[in-house]
Amino acid sequence: MVFLRRFFRFVSLIIWFMMTGPLAAPFMFGGWKSIKRVSRITRLWGHGITKVLNINVKVHGDISSFEGGLIVSNHMGYFDIITHSSVFPIRFTPKKEISRWPLLGWYLSLSRPIWIDRRSKRKSQETMNAFKETMERKIPLLVYPEGTSTDGLHGLLPFKSTPFEAAAQGNFPILPILTVYSDPSVCWYGKMSLVPHVWKVAGYKSIDVDLYVLPIVHPEGRSRKEIAGIVHDMLEKEYRRIHSERQQGAVEIA
């Protein structure tokens, strides 16, 4: 049964990629109108994948008042991208190394992401300009300021402040969201191999994920480090609250 589930899902994903890829291809080389259209296609892409893999995304809070800016979340692996893109029409900010991944790197490039190259100061400035121009056009920009993925069980790592620079300069709104998976084995982090992990979770009957939407933060003249600290503390506080409630619930059930 599990093997058949995996087989069906992989076939369905291939078909879905073949359907959505051509939708984005015409906008690979256009201007900002094309990028905005691709962000909407990205949401369709993510929504379809959640249906294929039976990922149940529950949003706690109101996202209707967020009309573009910086979306900030804790990070626990590639499932975050699928989850977040199913809810928001976003522009990705993946690491440059991912662009060299076979097939996946090419496919992700269709979404017109802003590739992050931390080894080049010149590229860093270009990245900040791209961040600013994206948010000026009210295209939601997704960042994971922890800089790497975690197991989701030990709080949040300290935030790198660089992703907040453009928001601070342009006074763009920042939407913090806390991502919580019901099953920690969904998380992909450390030195885990990608293919075995994908094969394992593709066999799961369903995956439940909760997105907790926190109040929008406005920079209001604060430095990027101050903003990074404020957003981190908000998410860390929410993380402690959620996990405390879940532990108490588990004890009561037991």
Buried (B, 14 or more C-beta within 10 A) or exposed (E): EEEEBBEEBBEBBEEBBEEBBEBBEEBEEEEEEBBBBBBBBBBBBBBBBBEBBEBEBEBBEEBEEBEBBBBBBBBBBBBBBBBBBBBBBBBBBBEBEBBEEEEBBEBBBBBBBBBBBBEEEEBBEBBBEBBBBBBEBEBBBBBBBBBEBBBBEEEBBEBBBBBBBBBBBBEBBBBBBBBBBEEEEBBBBEEEEEEEBBEEBBBBEEBBBBBBBBEBBBBEEBEBBBBBBBBBEBBBEBBEEBBEEEEEEEEEEE
